[in-house]
Amino acid sequence: MMYNVLEARNNLSKLIADAESGVEVTIARRGVPVARLVPVDDAPRRPRNAFAKWLQEHPLTPERARPADEIEAIIAENRAAGA
C-alpha cells in the first residue's frame, strides 16, 4: 500500500500494524516513493491483537471457542477489505 506523507503521519499506528502483519507499506512524497515500513526481522513475536491474546488466556467453552489464528485471520481480512 502506498500513502502520501500526510496520510502516513495521520495513520502511523495503523501503518505500523500493517507492516507488522506483513503488508508492504510505502510512503510517497508527491507520488514518488521515498520510504518503506517493514517489520524488524529479530523483533520478538507478540500477538497482533490484544483480544486474541485475552482469548488465549481466558478460553471460551469448547462450543464457543475459536483458535486465535482464525480470529486474527478474520480481523486481517476485515482490515484488508477496509471494514
N, C-alpha and C positions, 0 to 999 in steps of 0.2 A: 504494500500500500504506500502511496506517496501523499505527503502532506506538505503544505507550504509552511513557512516558519511561524506565521501567526496561528494557524491551526495546531501546529505541534506544541507551541507554548501553551495554548488554551486546553490541550488534551494530553499533556505529558504523562499523567498517570496511566491513562488508557493505552498510550503508545508503548510505554514500558511493559505493561501487562501483555500486550500483543507480542512484543519482542520476546518476552519470557516464554510465551506459549509457542514460539516458532514462526510467527508471522513476520515476514521481512518488512521493516518499516524504513522508508526513505524520506528524508526531509529535503525540500527543494526551496530555492530562493529564485523567484520569478520564473518558475518552471524548470530550473536547472538543478538536478540533484546535487546536494552538497554534503550530505551526511547520511549515515545508515545506523539504525539501532539494532544491535544484535545481542543475544544473551552471552554472558561470560561463561566460557567453557567449564571452568572449575568452580563455579558458584554452587553452593550447597543446594540440593534439591529440597524444595518445600512445596506444600500444597498450594496450588494457584488460587484456591478458593477456600475461604475460611469456613464456609458452610460444609463443604466436603470433609474438611478436617474434623469439624464438630461431629459429623455423622460417623466418622471412623471411631471417635472417642465415645460416642453415645449411640450405639447401634439401635436401629428400629427392630420391631418384631419381624420374624422371618417373612411373614406375608406382606409386609410393607417395605422391606429393605431393598435398596438398590446399591450396587457397588459404586464406590466413589468415582472410579474411572468412567462409568456410564453417566453419572451426574455431570462430571466435568466435560464429557463429550457433548452432552445436550447444551450445556452453557456455552461451550465454544461454538457450536452450531448456531445458536441464537445470536451470539456476538457477530459471527460472520455474516448472518442474514440482516444485521442492522437492527435487531429487535431490542 
